[in-house]
């Protein structure tokens, strides 16, 4: 530094900086207009102030910019020396202070304008000196990836690389001297220049230092040497700065053109990974990515979440997954366990998202397995064993945060929650019964358990709930402040003697509801009411059905085992009763909707029940533990002699076992009836196990116990009726006797069908309205029978029910006949469905004839559905023909019922005839070629079957069958006759007159059909219809 420069004051330096960065001191008229002249004028004025020699005139713009940048660095060094704070104890911390903090230790005051000049000098330095040098160096050094900016360069000067590398090394060293003037290990300098350089230009400082300081030996030479002195300075600097600031700077460096050099990118990645390993590295990463504006926001961009996950999930070079994850995972869990206000929402969500990606990493099984090995014990031990660095509440909150901020993954939820579900449920039961419990914690645990129950597989849920029933899970307590803690040692409630009620305590117990029928008076664990309520909330009928069967089997086994725990037996019984009470009525979660396992249990319960009971009674009673005899109230001393007591006890035990077996048998039969009632389609055809159960019920139908005998008979009747009602058309009927009397087996079958409804045996001479649905169901099942006697009597029964109960029954019949108009099932209707609907149509025909003069009151129920069936082209032609015949029957019975619909019906029939008419083949064939004649001859040889008819193809939708046209012509003829008769009777044709267009079209269509149709009967009926139309016209004209 020259003596003239040393004599300059701080104001002179800032004035020189203003000249170097701002307009020249000459007048606006004399100021150059181009950038070259402006820079030259600034450098001339600047040299005059500092007493330097002026720059030569023959330099280009790039040289002027480079020289300006170097002079800016020179000014920064001078200003830094003037502003640098003296040594003080506080400077040893290595933190960078602002200009305000520098003034507090007797630094010269620096204003806002001066700070602006410092920033401008730094910008000029990096823009006109550092960036051009880096671009030329990056373009000259061999690289596997080249940035787009460098790729566009047409000419690369390799001869100037040593000079450029030397220049950038000098600039980097001088910049580091502004930050660490005393070298590595010393504190960071305290000045406004240092603060601005480190706080605002750290990325621009670090990147050139990495380029010159980490140059590989393979690229170095005598002219290009690696600046080894730069590396310790850079590493010391970034170790003293906050992790978030360093991560942001390195991130910007990775996006710069210099990162195209492999060693630069590798070095930046190494520095970035080391920053993540710092204690505040994870928080710093989130702060650098999300920033202050997104720290408290609820919405976080997915790309940023994935970026954080990718950085945290990458194993640094030189470290094994075990070493890295052992450091990073505990810190992630610690951050997730913090209170909500201690960590911004975006940080929490990003960390949870990253952790979930590690737990579900399918690409790297080693990372996934190691993450599970480290994370799950840290989260499970506080809840299961009361161990670990987290409290149980913090562990639960961490799990909740992790699941809330991740994608719903059944695999993750299974692995994370299934091991601790028994403990969580025990904690929930404790909180649910404690008045001082935290409601937020209680509802959070409840929601977590419900989510687990709905997403996890049924096998895992059933297995885990069975663990809860067997007593797994810790005991918990809640103090008066609402804090939870595990109860070590003996389970709560074990060994506590029963206490007697005093009058006061009895009143308090009654007021508290302890004597309610669902109250857990004996303190069973788990509480049956609460556990079954939980099963109902998760709404898993498959889980409830499996548990129901397992509980029934466990209860049966405990009843037959002599040394079973009576408390456990009582628990099984209470759970079974609660499932029957809470889960047998709701259709969504009813245990009866999954009958397979229940039927298997019923079969096992009915197989030799007394034999298993006696076998278990003969087992040794030497096992320790609580037995059924321990609950005896009357002592052995009060019951007589020892020998008599022993014999009596033995008999009583056998009697109890047999009685328990009878109870289980009765329960099994009742359960069978409930399953049959809940599943209307269940029969031996769909569940073959019913055949075995049917055989096992035969001896029970002769049992001495009246209740069991009645239940067994009822079950056999229902199963027989169910089987008969689902018999197919191929089932062989028993032969009739020679005398013409009906076979007894046939009568027995029909009786069983009627007895399928439990109310039918109570029906007297007149059927009560409440029994109508049951009777109607029986008739509808009987109308499907293949035996003509059966279905004809069913048809008569249906028509008789319409007479007795009117429109409701008729509406049901019409719905059965016409259902499926809007669905796809009608297009694939089976012959059985067609037969059943046709038979219902026969019943409707009888109903129409019986209505007589009352038919108009039923017209709104009958005619519109029948009209829709006629219009349904996807319905079988048989049913469409049947519907037209029913409309014709309506006309014959009482024309007033059809006359309001006469115009629409007649128009539809004319359309049908016009579209579906089949003209007869021409008698004189046209001349054909020899090839066509040979083709026809070969086709005649291959066609071995006559064309199909409606009788041979009852499910066909071919509308060209003649019966459909015959029915339409018959209906038109009857309708026309009815209109003619009505005209003559009333003498008025106002309400019956067809529009002239319909009459004209009808005569034209019918005349054409009478002349051209291929069916003889159709042609004759068409002529009759034309004559009927002429008579109607004459009647109208005669008025």
RODO-475197 format. One record per residue (C-alpha): x, y, z. Coordinates in steps of 0.02 Angstrom, whole numbers, padded with zeros to 5 digits, always signed. Example, Ala and Ser with C-alpha at 12.3 -4.5 7.8 and 13.67 -1.06 7.14 Angstrom:
+00615-00225+00390+00684-00053+00357
% end
This chain:
+00000+00000+00000+00074+00169-00054+00093+00316+00064-00036+00415-00035-00163+00276-00017-00127+00254+00167-00160+00438+00196-00337+00426+00126-00477+00433+00250-00630+00321+00253-00733+00460+00174-00605+00476+00033-00617+00288+00003-00806+00293-00007-00794+00444-00124-00676+00345-00235-00797+00199-00230-00938+00315-00281-00837+00375-00430-00789+00198-00480-00968+00134-00470-01066+00290-00519-01068+00426-00653-00907+00518-00692-00871+00689-00619-00878+00780-00787-01027+00878-00844-01172+00785-00924-01132+00865-01093-00953+00800-01091-00998+00626-01022-00969+00483-01145-01121+00393-01212-01046+00217-01234-00997+00096-01095-00815+00095-01149-00801+00282-01131-00897+00283-00967-00782+00154-00887-00628+00243-00953-00688+00409-00881-00726+00327-00712-00555+00247-00703-00471+00413-00747-00564+00508-00610-00533+00365-00489-00345+00365-00527-00336+00552-00496-00408+00533-00321-00297+00387-00273-00142+00458-00360-00125+00313-00482-00072+00311-00663-00209+00319-00792-00249+00168-00901-00188+00160-01080-00305+00214-01217-00292+00060-01328-00386-00066-01218-00548-00154-01256-00708-00160-01154-00670-00328-01073-00504-00263-01010-00588-00107-00942-00716-00213-00849-00582-00329-00778-00476-00182-00721-00629-00099-00641-00667-00261-00546-00488-00273-00481-00493-00092-00424-00657-00130-00337-00569-00271-00244-00428-00151-00199-00553-00027-00129-00641-00164-00030-00475-00211+00049-00441-00031+00098-00616-00005+00168-00605-00171+00261-00442-00119+00343-00519+00045+00398-00677-00039+00465-00602-00196+00542-00641-00207+00728-00504-00227+00854-00486-00393+00943-00609-00424+01081-00663-00576+01181-00826-00589+01087-00743-00608+00918-00683-00782+00959-00854-00855+00926-00829-00837+00742-00998-00759+00705-01020-00624+00576-01096-00464+00641-01182-00325+00549-01126-00146+00540-01234-00104+00689-01149-00233+00799-00981-00171+00738-01022+00004+00796-01053-00062+00968-00868-00105+00984-00806+00068+00931-00803+00038+00744-00825+00186+00626-01006+00217+00583-01061+00156+00412-01221+00223+00335-01346+00146+00217-01266+00232+00067-01096+00163+00115-01168-00013+00131-01242+00008-00042-01071+00057-00112-00993-00098-00033-01125-00209-00111-01099-00127-00280-00911-00153-00270-00938-00338-00230-01060-00356-00374-00937-00276-00495-00798-00389-00433-00896-00551-00457-00982-00497-00618-00832-00427-00714-00688-00526-00641-00739-00690-00558-00876-00747-00677-00778-00719-00841-00626-00806-00769-00731-00954-00711-00815-00969-00880-00650-00978-00972-00576-01101-00846-00729-01215-00851-00726-01214-01041-00540-01255-01046-00535-01394-00915-00593-01564-00981-00766-01609-00916-00892-01748-00945-01038-01626-00934-01036-01454-01009-01162-01319-00969-01270-01244-01104-01184-01076-01088-01013-01152-01118-01077-01266-01254-01129-01115-01357-00953-01044-01359-00881-01061-01533-00696-01030-01493-00607-01082-01333-00436-01010-01297-00333-01142-01208-00171-01041-01209-00235-00918-01079-00287-01051-00951-00132-01034-00840-00153-00845-00833-00339-00858-00795-00310-00990-00663-00176-00884-00581-00291-00733-00584-00439-00824-00506-00324-00899-00374-00262-00725-00328-00440-00657-00317-00496-00804-00210-00350-00783-00091-00379-00597-00073-00565-00625-00040-00529-00756+00093-00408-00632+00173-00555-00514+00197-00646-00650+00297-00504-00742+00384-00357-00623+00390-00264-00729+00518-00286-00893+00428-00379-01054+00479-00422-01071+00661-00440-00884+00686-00606-00796+00710-00698-00718+00565-00657-00536+00537-00781-00407+00600-00817-00275+00469-00955-00218+00355-00861-00286+00204-00844-00458+00283-01026-00458+00336-01087-00415+00163-00970-00539+00081-01018-00684+00194-01202-00647+00215-01245-00600+00035-01106-00668-00079-01055-00831+00006-01095-00938-00146-00994-00822-00259-00850-00835-00135-00852-01023-00109-00867-01078-00292-00704-01001-00356-00617-01062-00199-00674-01240-00238-00619-01223-00420-00440-01176-00373-00425-01264-00206-00493-01438-00252-00414-01454-00425-00367-01639-00445-00185-01685-00470-00228-01763-00636-00276-01590-00702-00137-01491-00616+00029-01445-00698+00178-01331-00672+00081-01184-00742-00086-01232-00660-00060-01275-00478-00190-01319-00349-00211-01184-00217-00190-01299-00067-00193-01154+00055-00375-01117+00008-00451-01282+00069-00424-01261+00257-00484-01082+00248-00646-01132+00161-00680-01279+00277-00649-01171+00430-00762-01035+00362-00910-01148+00328-00890-01232+00497-00914-01063+00582-01068-01014+00482-01248-01074+00510-01290-01235+00419-01441-01158+00331-01332-01020+00258-01199-01141+00198-01327-01261+00123-01408-01118+00027-01239-01060-00039-01186-01236-00090-01354-01262-00173-01328-01107-00278-01154-01168-00320-01223-01333-00383-01336-01239-00502-01194-01129-00572-01094-01162-00729-00942-01211-00627-01035-01364-00563-01014-01442-00735-00839-01488-00679-00851-01659-00596-00732-01618-00454-00827-01457-00415-00993-01548-00407-00917-01687-00302-00842-01561-00181-01006-01466-00165-01098-01628-00133-00971-01677+00000-00987-01509+00087-01176-01519+00079-01180-01693+00157-01064-01636+00295-01179-01491+00332-01325-01612+00349-01227-01710+00478-01209-01557+00588-01328-01553+00738-01429-01414+00658-01406-01481+00481-01583-01549+00453-01664-01390+00515-01542-01289+00410-01587-01389+00256-01772-01354+00281-01737-01171+00313-01634-01154+00155-01764-01240+00046-01926-01169+00115-01867-00999+00173-01952-00886+00297-02105-00853+00187-02149-01039+00183-02099-01084+00360-02273-01063+00432-02375-01103+00276-02492-01251+00270-02467-01290+00085-02298-01359+00036-02248-01394-00143-02222-01578-00181-02061-01548-00278-01983-01468-00125-02037-01614-00015-01959-01735-00138-01800-01628-00144-01781-01636+00045-01817-01823+00042-01688-01851-00093-01553-01755+00002-01587-01839+00168-01599-02011+00089-01433-02003-00003-01289-02089+00085-01133-01978+00085-00977-02043+00001-00861-02129+00122-00999-02177+00244-01096-02338+00260-01286-02334+00273-01273-02392+00452-01158-02248+00501-01259-02116+00411-01431-02174+00466-01374-02195+00646-01336-02008+00647-01477-01936+00542-01628-02039+00597-01623-01998+00784-01612-01813+00741-01761-01826+00624-01865-01911+00759-01811-01782+00887-01870-01642+00774-02036-01729+00742-02063-01751+00929-02049-01563+00963-02203-01463+01004-02298-01387+00861-02240-01210+00896-02058-01264+00911-02046-01322+00730-02129-01242+00577-02262-01344+00491-02169-01355+00326-02013-01420+00413-02113-01551+00506-02201-01609+00350-02041-01620+00249-01952-01722+00383-02100-01840+00402-02113-01858+00213-01928-01900+00201-01937-02026+00342-02086-02113+00263-01993-02125+00097-01847-02209+00188-01967-02331+00271-02048-02376+00104-01892-02370-00006-01915-02511-00130-01761-02465-00233-01636-02489-00092-01685-02631+00024-01532-02603+00134-01584-02424+00177-01763-02479+00207-01715-02621+00322-01589-02517+00420-01714-02375+00439-01843-02494+00511-01715-02567+00630-01674-02394+00697-01842-02304+00691-01963-02435+00754-01874-02471+00920-01858-02286+00954-02046-02264+00928-02106-02429+01002-02001-02445+01159-02075-02295+01251-02251-02362+01224-02219-02548+01246-02081-02550+01376-02069-02373+01445-01889-02361+01383-01800-02249+01259-01759-02066+01243-01939-02014+01206-02086-02010+01324-02240-02114+01280-02338-01958+01236-02195-01890+01129-02178-02058+01043-02364-02062+01003-02360-01882+00940-02212-01926+00828-02305-02075+00755-02458-01968+00727-02357-01832+00640-02268-01962+00534-02431-02040+00474-02521-01874+00453-02390-01803+00336-02361-01955+00226-02455-02047+00091-02576-02179+00159-02477-02341+00145-02553-02500+00219-02381-02579+00225-02308-02434+00324-02457-02428+00442-02447-02615+00470-02263-02613+00512-02273-02455+00617-02431-02484+00718-02467-02670+00729-02335-02709+00863-02398-02571+00978-02585-02584+00948-02616-02684+01109-02525-02551+01211-02613-02410+01118-02782-02490+01147-02743-02513+01331-02693-02329+01339-02853-02279+01250-02958-02383+01371-02870-02296+01517-02899-02123+01444-03079-02164+01400-03117-02205+01580-03018-02062+01661-03102-01896+01693-02939-01798+01695-02875-01870+01530-02820-01760+01388-02963-01764+01261-02847-01722+01116-02734-01867+01157-02882-01984+01181-02961-01939+01014-02792-01948+00928-02762-02126+00988-02940-02173+00940-02917-02104+00765-02750-02193+00746-02826-02359+00799-02974-02334+00681-02857-02295+00536-02755-02450+00574-02911-02558+00585-02976-02500+00416-02814-02510+00314-02724-02663+00381-02764-02836+00315-02899-02937+00403-02775-03070+00459-02664-02943+00547-02812-02855+00628-02888-03018+00690-02722-03079+00756-02687-02915+00846-02859-02900+00925-02843-03078+00985-02681-03023+01071-02782-02886+01157-02909-03015+01215-02769-03122+01286-02709-02976+01392-02561-02908+01295-02526-02724+01314-02464-02617+01456-02567-02547+01598-02577-02359+01611-02627-02230+01737-02677-02047+01725-02639-01927+01865-02741-01776+01915-02640-01665+01794-02681-01778+01647-02506-01850+01630-02496-02032+01577-02376-02162+01642-02353-02349+01628-02392-02460+01776-02248-02579+01805-02256-02750+01885-02421-02831+01927-02568-02788+01818-02693-02668+01889-02838-02753+01971-02750-02921+01996-02754-02983+02172-02871-02848+02235-03001-02920+02355-03185-02894+02324-03258-02758+02433-03433-02750+02505-03550-02607+02466-03605-02490+02602-03773-02400+02583-03683-02242+02533-03566-02327+02408-03713-02424+02338-03805-02261+02299-03648-02188+02220-03623-02343+02113-03803-02338+02052-03787-02152+02011-03626-02185+01915-03707-02322+01811-03597-02461+01877-03747-02578+01888-03795-02552+01707-03818-02710+01607-03666-02665+01499-03557-02606+01643-03395-02699+01673-03435-02741+01853-03301-02877+01869-03165-02772+01788-03138-02885+01638-02992-02836+01529-03020-02786+01395-03191-02714+01428-03309-02813+01314-03423-02666+01277-03280-02550+01231-03190-02680+01124-03345-02726+01024-03384-02542+01002-03210-02523+00928-03246-02667+00809-03405-02581+00755-03313-02417+00724-03183-02494+00609-03327-02572+00509-03238-02733+00459-03367-02870+00444-03232-02995+00394-03134-02961+00553-03291-02966+00662-03346-03131+00586-03176-03213+00612-03164-03150+00790-03342-03207+00826-03302-03384+00772-03138-03387+00867-03224-03325+01024-03359-03458+01008-03227-03592+00988-03126-03524+01134-03282-03517+01242-03328-03695+01194-03152-03758+01233-03148-03666+01400-03316-03740+01449-03257-03917+01412-03087-03899+01496-03087-03936+01681-02942-03823+01728-02990-03672+01623-02988-03498+01695-03168-03450+01736-03131-03264+01717-03067-03294+01542-03220-03400+01504-03331-03259+01566-03234-03137+01455-03264-03245+01302-03448-03257+01342-03467-03071+01368-03379-03034+01205-03492-03155+01112-03646-03076+01187-03588-02900+01146-03550-02948+00966-03723-03022+00950-03797-02865+01025-03699-02733+00932-03644-02817+00769-03788-02929+00720-03913-02793+00673-03809-02672+00571-03806-02726+00390-03637-02647+00357-03538-02734+00494-03652-02881+00534-03555-03037+00580-03692-03141+00498-03650-03075+00325-03495-03187+00318-03573-03358+00352-03431-03473+00297-03334-03475+00460-03491-03473+00566-03560-03626+00477-03396-03716+00505-03407-03678+00690-03588-03739+00695-03535-03902+00615-03395-03928+00741-03508-03883+00886-03637-04012+00832-03513-04154+00806-03515-04268+00960-03535-04130+01090-03561-04247+01239-03414-04358+01192-03293-04212+01196-03367-04154+01360-03343-04322+01446-03167-04339+01377-03119-04171+01449-03202-04214+01615-03086-04364+01635-02928-04260+01620-02811-04236+01767-02856-04096+01885-02679-04070+01946-02649-03913+01845-02622-03756+01944-02720-03596+01926-02896-03537+01957-03027-03672+01921-03215-03680+01915-03216-03762+02088-03130-03609+02159-03290-03510+02131-03392-03629+02239-03489-03535+02374-03539-03682+02483-03389-03767+02561-03359-03953+02553-03382-03967+02742-03565-03920+02728-03607-04054+02602-03587-04216+02702-03455-04350+02708-03296-04344+02607-03333-04495+02500-03508-04438+02462-03444-04266+02424-03314-04333+02303-03443-04438+02213-03566-04297+02212-03436-04175+02150-03388-04293+02011-03568-04316+01959-03599-04130+01969-03448-04097+01861-03508-04218+01730-03680-04142+01739-03609-03968+01722-03504-04019+01574-03653-04100+01489-03761-03951+01526-03628-03837+01456-03619-03945+01301-03809-03933+01281-03797-03745+01299-03666-03737+01162-03771-03848+01050-03923-03738+01077-03818-03584+01043-03750-03662+00883-03926-03703+00818-03988-03527+00859-03836-03456+00770-03876-03564+00619-04054-03497+00612-03990-03319+00625-03867-03347+00483-04003-03421+00373-04118-03275+00411-03983-03146+00374-03931-03229+00210-04084-03262+00105-03985-03345-00036-03892-03465+00077-03931-03647+00042-03845-03815+00024-03809-03772-00157-03707-03619-00112-03636-03687+00052-03610-03877+00046-03569-03880+00231-03757-03864+00261-03777-04044+00203-03667-04104+00348-03757-03988+00469-03924-04054+00409-03870-04231+00450-03805-04179+00621-03972-04096+00662-04070-04258+00640-04027-04334+00811-04052-04165+00892-04228-04156+00823-04267-04305+00937-04176-04237+01089-04267-04241+01257-04241-04053+01284-04394-03967+01214-04306-03807+01166-04163-03895+01076-04283-04014+00990-04392-03872+00926-04243-03772+00865-04169-03921+00774-04333-03959+00686-04357-03779+00636-04180-03771+00566-04206-03929+00464-04370-03863+00396-04293-03698+00344-04144-03784+00262-04258-03903+00167-04371-03763+00109-04220-03661+00058-04151-03807-00042-04319-03841-00125-04343-03659-00171-04174-03656-00260-04194-03822-00351-04152-03811-00535-04253-03866-00682-04157-04028-00700-04209-04094-00530-04311-04252-00546-04480-04255-00464-04544-04407-00370-04663-04512-00473-04849-04506-00447-04937-04657-00377-05042-04770-00487-05204-04709-00409-05165-04530-00457-05138-04473-00279-04995-04356-00244-04839-04433-00174-04812-04398+00012-04637-04334-00021-04709-04201-00137-04831-04148-00003-04690-04142+00124-04586-04034+00009-04726-03908-00014-04758-03907+00172-04576-03868+00206-04585-03724+00082-04731-03650+00175-04646-03676+00342-04493-03578+00288-04579-03424+00357-04599-03441+00545-04764-03346+00542-04853-03460+00419-04898-03598+00541-05002-03469+00634-05106-03424+00481-05290-03464+00503-05435-03463+00380-05400-03280+00339-05226-03208+00312-05184-03057+00417-05108-02906+00329-04946-02925+00425-04922-03097+00348-04950-03043+00168-04763-03019+00126-04721-03191+00190-04864-03277+00099-04824-03180-00059-04643-03237-00046-04697-03419-00032-04809-03403-00185-04672-03318-00283-04555-03462-00241-04687-03591-00285-04726-03511-00452-04548-03558-00505-04577-03743-00473-04565-03859-00623-04716-03960-00569-04869-03894-00657-04980-03929-00508-04867-03823-00398-04851-03670-00508-05033-03671-00566-05093-03668-00387-04966-03532-00351-05038-03431-00496-05213-03451-00425-05147-03402-00253-05068-03244-00320-05227-03192-00409-05327-03229-00252-05210-03120-00148-05242-02976-00268-05427-02999-00238-05401-02994-00052-05268-02860-00033-05287-02754-00189-05161-02635-00265-05011-02671-00155-05002-02853-00206-05041-02810-00387-04901-02681-00387-04779-02814-00324-04831-02933-00462-04811-02801-00596-04639-02755-00528-04583-02936-00535-04650-02952-00712-04569-02793-00780-04412-02768-00673-04245-02748-00761-04304-02634-00901-04162-02511-00871-04025-02637-00833-03910-02748-00934-03972-02908-00852-04127-02914-00961-04021-02938-01117-03945-03097-01040-04104-03166-00963-04105-03353-00931-04245-03472-00975-04285-03489-00791-04314-03301-00779-04422-03303-00935-04527-03448-00867-04550-03361-00700-04605-03197-00779-04720-03288-00899-04803-03376-00753-04821-03211-00662-04900-03148-00823-05026-03290-00814-05068-03234-00639-05090-03056-00701-05207-03120-00836-05315-03203-00705-05310-03044-00601-05367-02942-00751-05512-03060-00785-05565-03057-00602-05563-02868-00593-05705-02852-00716-05789-02683-00706-05663-02626-00574-05518-02639-00695-05508-02450-00735-05455-02417-00554-05303-02529-00582-05260-02461-00755-05123-02343-00692-05035-02490-00609-05051-02612-00755-05045-02524-00922-04888-02410-00910-04771-02552-00853-04842-02669-00985-04816-02535-01117-04635-02515-01061-04608-02702-01079-04675-02696-01257-04556-02555-01301-04403-02643-01223-04316-02715-01376-04186-02802-01265-04322-02904-01179-04356-03080-01245-04491-03083-01378-04594-03204-01274-04615-03075-01137-04656-02935-01259-04789-03047-01338-04855-03089-01165-04869-02904-01121-04969-02868-01280-05084-03014-01238-05112-02943-01064-05160-02776-01141-05280-02867-01257-05354-02954-01104-05380-02782-01026-05477-02729-01181-05583-02885-01176-05618-02867-00990-05659-02682-00984-05613-02568-01128-05632-02413-01021-05468-02456-00936-05373-02446-01102-05467-02311-01198-05370-02166-01114-05211-02245-01184-05288-02296-01351-05198-02170-01461-05024-02207-01390-05049-02395-01391-05119-02402-01566-04980-02290-01631-04851-02404-01549-04931-02560-01622-04931-02485-01796-04746-02441-01777-04708-02617-01718-04799-02695-01865-04718-02577-01988-04543-02611-01923-04555-02797-01884-04653-02852-02039-04572-02994-02136-04620-02991-02321-04645-03156-02409-04513-03220-02529-04542-03192-02714-04610-03343-02805-04511-03317-02967-04328-03304-02929-04223-03190-03036-04097-03262-03155-03935-03305-03064-03763-03350-03118-03693-03524-03104-03580-03471-02961-03728-03406-02859-03825-03565-02894-03680-03672-02835-03664-03566-02677-03849-03584-02639-03838-03771-02667-03691-03790-02549-03777-03681-02419-03932-03790-02431-03828-03944-02399-03745-03869-02244-03906-03803-02170-03972-03956-02085-04093-03874-01963-04253-03777-01997-04262-03593-01945-04294-03564-01761-04462-03519-01686-04511-03426-01529-04558-03589-01442-04388-03666-01475-04295-03506-01426-04391-03431-01279-04247-03316-01226-04219-03245-01400-04245-03060-01431-04280-03087-01616-04430-02974-01648-04466-03051-01818-04557-03200-01742-04738-03205-01805-04821-03219-01632-04767-03042-01591-04855-02973-01746-05006-03083-01715-05024-03016-01539-05010-02837-01600-05142-02866-01735-05256-02951-01609-05239-02803-01491-05276-02678-01630-05429-02775-01684-05499-02786-01506-05461-02603-01474-05548-02551-01635-05701-02658-01595-05706-02583-01420-05700-02407-01490-05838-02448-01615-05948-02521-01480-05918-02370-01370-05970-02253-01512-06134-02344-01540-06172-02352-01353-06136-02172-01311-06178-02090-01476-06025-01980-01453-05852-02001-01530-05765-01848-01461-05654-01941-01337-05629-02096-01446-05591-02023-01617-05419-02070-01679-05323-01934-01768-05344-01947-01957-05158-01975-01975-05160-02131-01868-05311-02205-01958-05235-02172-02127-05065-02244-02076-05148-02393-01993-05249-02439-02148-05098-02419-02260-04986-02524-02146-05115-02659-02115-05158-02668-02301-04976-02691-02344-04953-02826-02212-05111-02914-02271-05039-02923-02444-04853-02956-02414-04820-03036-02242-04737-03206-02244-04851-03278-02108-05023-03335-02164-05104-03304-01995-05033-03128-01991-05106-03089-02162-05279-03151-02110-05275-03054-01947-05218-02898-02041-05370-02909-02154-05483-02926-02000-05402-02773-01924-05432-02674-02085-05616-02725-02080-05628-02669-01898-05555-02500-01945-05684-02482-02083-05824-02521-01960-05756-02389-01841-05754-02262-01981-05934-02304-02029-05990-02286-01847-05909-02116-01834-05981-02057-02001-06153-02120-01951-06157-02004-01802
% end
